[in-house]
């Protein structure tokens, strides 16, 4: 009887000790792999590039047209595209881009404020929503907070 009891205790201990490793395996499976992360960043960069001319045109037709604020807004959009491109290139080389993500997020927050304050057209808002979605996926994959999430 003591042998069965010892066997039962050893089996229970083995199960308890195995549970954390089973949990880690399940967690590891939810991580975005490098190929998918590169695709997410590529989509973000492409969407940012498609957003920029629409944003610039919308700024040109806004109440701040032909002002330094319009120039600054366009410069910010251009900077955002460069940042997403640099983040993608950094990821391609080093398989990580967590150092570049905060700058991209900061620019995105600033662009988001401009879109809201300037009351830009629906096409600009639609393109921006697509960029925001891609940015949210990248931030989530890095476990970073998304300041644009509502």
Legacy VTK file of the C-alpha trace (Angstrom):
# vtk DataFile Version 3.0
C-alpha trace
ASCII
DATASET POLYDATA
POINTS 150 float
0.000 0.000 0.000
2.865 2.376 0.767
4.250 1.719 -2.713
1.019 2.780 -4.411
0.823 5.886 -2.260
4.409 6.860 -3.087
3.768 6.254 -6.785
0.661 8.448 -6.616
2.567 11.273 -4.886
5.401 11.072 -7.416
2.905 11.117 -10.311
1.104 14.158 -8.843
4.420 15.953 -8.313
5.435 15.223 -11.911
2.165 16.657 -13.203
2.499 19.782 -11.054
6.079 20.276 -12.209
5.090 19.786 -15.847
2.258 22.355 -15.792
4.470 25.465 -16.053
6.343 24.059 -19.040
3.074 23.173 -20.750
1.931 26.750 -20.161
5.170 28.113 -21.613
4.771 25.998 -24.724
1.251 27.325 -25.208
2.479 30.895 -24.666
5.309 30.413 -27.157
2.832 29.319 -29.787
0.940 32.624 -29.563
4.059 34.700 -30.305
4.193 36.186 -33.785
6.948 34.493 -35.756
9.596 36.528 -37.577
8.067 35.994 -41.019
4.657 37.219 -39.845
6.197 40.151 -37.956
8.058 41.215 -41.076
4.803 41.012 -43.039
3.023 43.136 -40.391
5.756 45.771 -40.573
5.733 45.665 -44.373
1.965 46.247 -44.342
2.390 49.116 -41.883
5.055 50.727 -44.044
3.000 50.273 -47.229
-0.139 51.667 -45.579
1.840 54.645 -44.250
3.139 55.339 -47.757
-0.398 55.169 -49.174
-1.683 57.410 -46.387
0.851 60.221 -46.849
-0.321 61.695 -50.193
-3.983 61.554 -49.136
-3.088 63.248 -45.847
-1.039 65.929 -47.625
-3.882 66.641 -50.054
-6.370 66.854 -47.210
-4.104 69.276 -45.320
-3.862 71.377 -48.504
-7.642 71.732 -48.454
-7.956 72.329 -44.715
-8.149 75.561 -42.781
-4.369 75.537 -42.228
-3.411 75.384 -45.910
-0.394 77.476 -46.896
0.715 77.923 -43.267
3.651 76.685 -41.260
1.257 74.307 -39.477
0.439 72.684 -42.840
4.141 72.345 -43.626
4.791 70.811 -40.197
1.910 68.355 -40.667
3.266 67.221 -44.036
6.773 66.908 -42.585
5.363 64.758 -39.786
3.659 62.430 -42.276
6.901 62.144 -44.264
8.817 61.429 -41.041
6.294 58.742 -40.089
6.800 56.972 -43.422
10.596 57.124 -42.967
10.267 55.764 -39.425
8.117 52.818 -40.489
10.577 52.087 -43.299
13.548 52.259 -40.904
11.737 50.005 -38.417
11.089 47.427 -41.156
14.721 47.543 -42.314
15.962 47.206 -38.740
13.731 44.175 -38.270
14.963 42.601 -41.499
18.573 42.927 -40.323
18.285 42.139 -36.613
14.900 40.385 -36.243
13.856 42.999 -33.712
12.758 46.588 -33.876
11.642 47.357 -30.348
13.988 50.371 -30.222
12.299 51.960 -33.258
8.713 51.321 -32.151
8.417 54.184 -29.595
9.356 56.828 -32.196
6.834 55.394 -34.667
4.146 55.392 -31.967
4.967 58.974 -30.957
4.612 60.191 -34.544
1.367 58.252 -34.899
-0.064 59.914 -31.796
0.852 63.341 -33.199
-0.711 62.537 -36.593
-3.836 61.243 -34.872
-4.182 64.534 -32.994
-3.825 66.476 -36.264
-6.464 64.409 -38.032
-8.870 65.054 -35.195
-8.107 68.749 -34.718
-8.060 69.643 -38.427
-11.222 67.651 -39.127
-9.727 66.101 -42.268
-11.818 64.386 -44.959
-13.281 60.876 -44.789
-10.758 59.369 -47.207
-7.895 60.522 -44.966
-9.618 59.139 -41.885
-10.244 55.794 -43.618
-6.612 55.469 -44.680
-5.477 56.449 -41.190
-7.708 53.805 -39.606
-5.958 51.202 -41.745
-2.548 52.473 -40.565
-3.760 52.462 -36.962
-4.896 48.850 -37.306
-1.494 47.747 -38.596
0.266 49.744 -35.901
-1.920 48.132 -33.259
-0.978 44.655 -34.518
2.738 45.481 -34.448
2.508 47.009 -30.961
0.515 44.022 -29.691
3.074 41.600 -31.075
5.763 43.451 -29.108
3.577 43.580 -26.009
3.679 47.387 -26.155
0.797 49.589 -25.108
-1.037 51.163 -28.007
-1.710 54.814 -27.163
-4.093 55.007 -30.123
-6.331 52.174 -28.899
-9.766 53.332 -27.913
LINES 1 151
150 0 1 2 3 4 5 6 7 8 9 10 11 12 13 14 15 16 17 18 19 20 21 22 23 24 25 26 27 28 29 30 31 32 33 34 35 36 37 38 39 40 41 42 43 44 45 46 47 48 49 50 51 52 53 54 55 56 57 58 59 60 61 62 63 64 65 66 67 68 69 70 71 72 73 74 75 76 77 78 79 80 81 82 83 84 85 86 87 88 89 90 91 92 93 94 95 96 97 98 99 100 101 102 103 104 105 106 107 108 109 110 111 112 113 114 115 116 117 118 119 120 121 122 123 124 125 126 127 128 129 130 131 132 133 134 135 136 137 138 139 140 141 142 143 144 145 146 147 148 149
